[in-house]
């Protein structure tokens, strides 16, 4: 466990972007998308659309993962 964020590429609404997440968050995010039967890019786009301007995409994904793990 390194704890350093790594850049991962995503495609949101047809545009490539990168998000820096720690491996543990990225793995949990992928597992959530898979459990929901959704492509990870679609889930990321949904989170992106709901996050507003006060929160960056990486933080919004971390919060999404945390909330999902807390609620089961």
C-alpha positions in Angstrom: 0.0 0.0 0.0 1.6 3.2 -1.3 -1.1 5.8 -0.6 0.0 8.0 -3.5 -2.7 8.9 -6.0 -2.2 7.6 -9.5 -3.7 9.0 -12.7 -6.4 7.0 -14.4 -8.0 7.9 -17.7 -11.8 8.2 -18.0 -14.0 9.3 -20.9 -16.8 11.7 -19.8 -19.4 12.6 -22.4 -17.0 11.8 -25.2 -14.0 13.7 -23.7 -10.9 12.1 -22.2 -9.9 13.2 -18.8 -7.7 11.9 -16.0 -8.4 11.6 -12.3 -5.8 10.9 -9.6 -7.0 8.3 -7.1 -5.3 6.0 -4.7 -5.3 2.3 -5.8 -7.7 1.4 -3.0 -10.3 4.0 -4.1 -9.9 3.0 -7.8 -10.4 -0.7 -7.0 -13.5 0.1 -4.9 -14.9 2.4 -7.6 -14.4 -0.3 -10.2 -16.1 -2.9 -7.9 -19.1 -0.6 -7.4 -19.5 0.0 -11.1 -19.2 -3.7 -11.8 -21.7 -4.6 -9.0 -24.2 -2.1 -10.6 -23.5 -3.6 -14.1 -22.5 -0.2 -15.3 -19.4 1.0 -17.2 -17.0 2.9 -15.0 -17.1 5.9 -17.4 -20.9 6.1 -17.1 -20.7 6.1 -13.3 -18.0 8.7 -13.4 -20.0 10.9 -15.7 -23.0 10.7 -13.4 -20.8 11.7 -10.4 -19.3 14.5 -12.4 -22.7 15.8 -13.4 -23.9 15.9 -9.7 -20.7 17.2 -8.1 -21.2 20.9 -8.6 -18.3 23.4 -8.7 -17.1 23.2 -5.1 -15.7 19.7 -5.4 -13.1 18.2 -7.8 -13.9 15.0 -9.7 -11.4 12.9 -7.7 -12.8 14.1 -4.4 -16.4 13.5 -5.6 -15.4 9.9 -6.6 -13.8 9.3 -3.2 -16.9 10.6 -1.4 -19.1 8.5 -3.6 -17.1 5.4 -2.8 -17.0 6.2 0.9 -20.8 6.7 1.1 -21.4 3.5 -0.8 -19.2 1.5 1.5 -20.8 3.1 4.6 -24.3 2.2 3.4 -23.5 -1.2 2.1 
